[in-house]
Amino acid sequence: MRTSAVSLAVFIVGALASPINMDMAHAEQQVAVPAALKIQLRDTECATKRNGDENKYNRHGHMTYYEVGPGACGHDDSGKGYTHNIVAISSALVSGQGAGDACGRRVSIKGHDGKKVTAVVRDKCPSCPPGGIDVSPKVFKELVGSLDVGKTEVSWTFI
């Protein structure tokens, strides 16, 4: 799947870029990529610019739920999993020991059926890929309807 996305990006860039001298002596020339085509490709995340705002990205990945407790943001949320909208973001998106600048930020999470829920970052998820998130059971039930599924695809963004 990753190879397909990279191949598609290379094809699009090649089709839209200005002509390039393909002489082997000049094989290291840089290609100017139009801003609309700049896409970050990671293992399980696709982040694209939205509305020209450099700081807002739509992230995509798996959402799972967990029993919340003492989190990386320094709060003990034990017992709040069924009453509060809490999210743990991938450790790949934060630096340092805690969840860093992400602590306390709100995120909007959209399920595959278009339903949206907001939650607050209170923890980090060491086992989540860059676009993946872990949420409190309350968030999971609001988006999916049941905890039986265990994992689903979502998109999300900081708000």
C-alpha positions in Angstrom: 0.0 0.0 0.0 2.8 2.4 0.9 4.5 1.7 -2.4 1.3 2.5 -4.3 1.0 5.9 -2.6 4.6 6.8 -3.2 4.3 5.6 -6.9 1.2 7.8 -7.3 2.9 10.8 -5.8 5.9 10.4 -8.0 3.7 10.0 -11.1 1.7 13.2 -10.2 4.8 15.2 -9.5 6.4 14.0 -12.7 3.3 14.8 -14.7 2.9 18.3 -13.3 6.5 19.4 -12.9 8.3 21.5 -15.4 10.5 19.5 -17.9 13.7 18.1 -16.4 16.9 17.3 -18.1 17.1 13.5 -17.5 20.8 13.4 -18.5 22.5 11.0 -16.0 25.0 13.7 -15.2 22.1 15.8 -13.9 20.2 13.1 -12.2 20.3 14.8 -8.8 18.3 17.9 -9.9 15.5 19.0 -7.5 11.9 19.0 -8.8 9.7 21.9 -7.6 6.5 20.4 -6.2 3.3 22.6 -6.3 2.0 23.4 -2.8 -1.2 21.6 -3.5 0.6 18.3 -4.0 2.8 18.5 -0.9 1.8 15.5 1.1 3.5 13.9 4.1 3.5 10.1 3.8 4.2 8.1 6.9 3.6 4.5 7.7 -0.1 4.8 8.6 -0.7 8.5 8.5 -1.6 10.9 5.7 -1.4 14.5 6.7 -2.5 17.2 4.3 -2.7 21.0 4.6 -6.2 22.3 5.2 -7.4 25.8 4.2 -3.8 27.0 3.8 -3.2 26.9 7.5 0.3 25.3 8.0 -0.6 24.2 11.6 -3.7 22.2 10.9 -3.6 18.7 9.5 -6.1 16.0 9.1 -4.7 12.8 10.5 -6.0 9.3 9.7 -5.4 6.0 11.5 -6.8 3.4 13.8 -8.8 4.3 17.0 -8.9 2.0 19.9 -10.1 2.5 23.5 -8.4 2.0 26.8 -9.1 2.3 30.5 -7.9 5.7 31.3 -5.8 6.3 34.4 -2.7 8.4 35.3 -1.7 10.0 32.0 1.4 11.5 30.5 -0.1 15.0 31.0 0.1 14.6 34.8 -3.5 14.0 35.6 -5.1 10.9 37.1 -8.2 10.2 35.1 -9.0 6.9 36.8 -12.7 6.2 36.8 -13.4 8.9 34.2 -13.4 6.7 31.1 -17.1 6.4 30.8 -17.9 10.0 31.7 -15.2 12.1 30.0 -14.0 12.5 26.4 -10.3 11.7 26.7 -7.7 11.0 24.0 -4.2 9.7 24.0 -2.2 10.6 20.9 0.7 8.7 19.3 4.1 9.1 21.1 5.5 9.8 17.6 3.6 13.2 17.6 5.0 14.4 21.0 8.4 14.9 22.4 9.8 14.5 25.8 8.6 12.4 28.7 5.0 13.6 28.8 2.6 14.5 26.0 4.3 18.0 25.7 2.5 20.8 23.9 -0.4 18.5 23.1 -1.6 18.3 26.7 -4.9 19.9 27.2 -5.5 20.5 23.4 -8.8 19.6 22.0 -9.2 17.3 19.0 -12.2 16.6 16.7 -12.5 13.0 15.8 -14.6 11.9 12.8 -15.8 8.3 12.4 -16.3 6.5 9.1 -20.0 7.4 9.1 -19.3 11.1 9.5 -20.2 11.3 13.1 -17.9 13.7 15.1 -16.8 13.9 18.7 -14.4 16.2 20.5 -12.0 15.1 23.2 -9.1 16.5 25.2 -5.5 15.2 25.0 -4.7 13.8 28.5 -2.2 11.1 27.6 0.1 9.7 24.9 -0.1 6.3 23.3 3.3 4.5 22.9 1.8 1.7 20.8 -0.1 3.9 18.4 1.3 4.6 14.9 1.6 8.4 14.0 -2.1 8.8 12.9 -3.5 6.4 15.5 -5.2 7.4 18.7 -6.4 5.7 21.9 -9.7 7.1 23.4 -11.8 6.7 26.5 -14.6 4.2 26.2 -17.1 7.1 26.2 -15.6 8.6 23.0 -15.4 5.1 21.4 -19.1 4.4 22.2 -20.2 7.8 20.9 -18.5 7.2 17.6 -19.0 3.5 17.1 -22.0 2.7 19.3 -20.4 -0.2 21.0 -17.1 -1.3 22.4 -17.5 -4.7 20.7 -15.5 -3.7 17.6 -12.4 -2.7 19.5 -10.7 -0.9 16.6 -11.9 1.3 13.8 -10.6 3.8 11.2 -11.0 7.5 12.0 -9.7 10.9 11.0 -8.9 13.6 13.5 -7.5 17.1 13.8 -6.4 19.5 16.6 -9.0 22.3 17.1 
